[in-house]
Amino acid sequence: MQSLQRLETLFGKWNSVPLDRLTTETFETWKIKPFSEGRMPSTITRDLATISGVLSRAVKLEKLTANVIRKVDVPPNRAKLDTYRLILRLQTP
């Protein structure tokens, strides 16, 4: 049940979006906000793993051809976090 609540909290805004419309870019863009709010890379990685489970199941059921989360860059470890945040700030319009 906790995973379902986590999915709804994090990704509920996409409930009406067909799964095949969710792209790698969707999730690359999504992860910028948690970083800017100070969330740790391990938390963001866990969040991505939660939605990845849904997408993997959709692939298994032949609703998707691939799990786009597998192409999302994994957030850096704590030691590289400041550099990564700087890069994200430079990329954000």
N, C-alpha and C positions, 0 to 999 in steps of 0.2 A: 504494500500500500504506500509506503514512503516513496518509492520510486515513481508511482503514479502522481502523487502530489508534487514531487519535484519536477516531473515533466510538465505538469499543468502550470506550475509557477514560472518555470523558465521559458517554456516554449509554447504555452497556451495560445499566444497571439497567432500562431501558425496553424491552429486547428482546422481552419477553413481552407488552407492552402493544400492543393494536391501534393502528395509526397514527391512526385517527379518534378515539381517546380522548385523544390528545395535544392540549392546548389552548394558547392564548396564555398563560393563567394558569400552565400547567405550566412554561413557559420563563421567564416573569416571575419565578416563585418560584425556579426553578433558579438564575438568575443572581445571586441574593442571596448564596449561599454563596461563589462565587468572589470577589465583592467583599469579603466579610467576611474572606476569607483573604489579601487584599491583591493579588489579580491585577489587572492593568491593563485598562482598558476596551478597548484594542485586542485583547487576547487573548480577552476574552469575546466581542467582536464577531466575531472569527475563528471561535471555537467555534460561535457561533450560525449563522454562514455555512456551516459544515461540515454541520450537521444540516439547514439550509435546503435544501441541494442534494439531500438525500435526499427531503425533503418535496416539493420541486418536481418531482422525477422521479416521485413517487407521483401527483401531480396530472396530469402528462403521460400516465401510464399509466391514468388514471381510477380510481385506488384511493382518492384523496382529491378533495374538491371545491375545496379551497383550502389554501394554505401558511400555516399559522398564525404562522410566524416573521415574516411580513411585518407583523404587528400588534404585535410585541414592540418596546418602546421600545429604541432604540439606546443603549448606555451612553454617558455623557457623555465629552467630551474630557478630557484631563488637568487642564486649568484648572478644570473644574467638578466634579472628582472628589470633593473633600472635602464639598461641599454635597450631592452625590448620596449619599455614604455616610451622612451625617447623616440624610437622608430615609429611607433604607433601615433604619437603626437605629430610627427612630421608628415605622416600619411593622411591624417584626418584633416579634411577641409575646414 
